[in-house]
Amino acid sequence: MAKNNFTICPTCQQKVVDYPHNINKTLVSCLWALYKAGGLARLDKLNLNNTQFTNFQKLQYFNLIVKGGKNNAWQITRLGVAFLQGRNKIPKSVITRGGNVRQVSVERVFVQQVKECVQYKVEWQALAGQPTLFDQGK
């Protein structure tokens, strides 16, 4: 990222800032909570702590969740499931501006490579073979 991570809007003169986001233990724990809830849930139903609650939406920057479904619920994506199961890598970091992803890191990571997430690996792999909402109707 460039040293100057902001621009000034020529119309309103507001500062528009680039924000870096890394995949981390907190975000993986949020994704895991959604997965355990069946893959589709509202935030208030996931029993998240304050840090998890305020950072949860960042998972969409990595294409791990989407908002939709009933009652404005969050849904885990196929990539989100595959990432938790250790089958797919995702970008290690992204840069957003105005809530939109502007840049994606070249470096990709598996869930096992996310710092301090190794302790969950056995549990994720044990559940990987269980049906998810994506397996319904097959």
Summary of the structure (lengths in Angstrom):
residues: 138
radius of gyration: 16.3
end to end distance: 43.7
largest distance: 53.6
contacts: 345
relative contact order: 0.18
helix: 37%
strand: 25%
